[in-house]
């Protein structure tokens, strides 16, 4: 991949060192921009960040399956601007063959909390049973969704990820590219030119090197949910009033 030369300028970081900045409870800031900007952004950040490297690789493929109810309660909570909301997903790290069931919660103070359960094996079965079922039932808001029986796979999302880490300031920057969405049938959408950068901080700070770098390029924080946009792109019948402006913005990228 042509990005390799841009990533070789960073000092490597091990998975064990990354655990010191796990940030399962954090503040998130997202940025979206065109792939043409990425090389310059990486060059500017090399003095402040190290890069996750596993087995000589610095770009990793993530496979995700998001769960929702038949009437899309999780999606609609986000669309309708509910302040306390959750998402349930299965995630497979293809390069390390590790799998997790995860629940992400965001509260009315803009704090993201991620709970996850490590799963045995490295294949997706689609079922929530045993430990998985118990995990979801223990962490899902019962007043929002009627127990585990109500949720099922709703969207598959795959992407490549680069992870940069600032150990001093306790922050991570994930950079996602090559997004692919599918409803599990024949409806597939790919966005080849889009970059989604997400800054994850223990405490919110506008003094981050990432924010300064992107601001100088006129790239501002943007609200962007991969799950919600994937649903809009793959389901023509879903309500999407709130996301019309974002969908128009995405039209300048290479959507296939």
ZIHU-V53254 format. One record per run of one state. SS is the DSSP state (alpha for helix, beta for strand, coil for the rest). FROM is the first residue (numbers start at 1). TO is the last residue. If there is no record, write none. Layout:
{{SS:FROM:TO} {SS:FROM:TO}}
This chain:
{{coil:1:3} {alpha:4:7} {coil:8:10} {beta:11:13} {coil:14:14} {alpha:15:21} {coil:22:24} {beta:25:34} {alpha:35:45} {coil:46:49} {beta:50:52} {coil:53:53} {beta:54:54} {coil:55:56} {beta:57:57} {coil:58:59} {beta:60:68} {coil:69:72} {alpha:73:79} {coil:80:84} {beta:85:93} {coil:94:97} {beta:98:106} {coil:107:110} {beta:111:119} {coil:120:130} {alpha:131:139} {coil:140:147} {alpha:148:150} {coil:151:151} {beta:152:166} {coil:167:170} {beta:171:182} {coil:183:187} {beta:188:191} {coil:192:193} {beta:194:201} {coil:202:208} {alpha:209:216} {coil:217:225} {alpha:226:234} {coil:235:240} {alpha:241:250} {coil:251:254} {beta:255:255} {coil:256:256}}
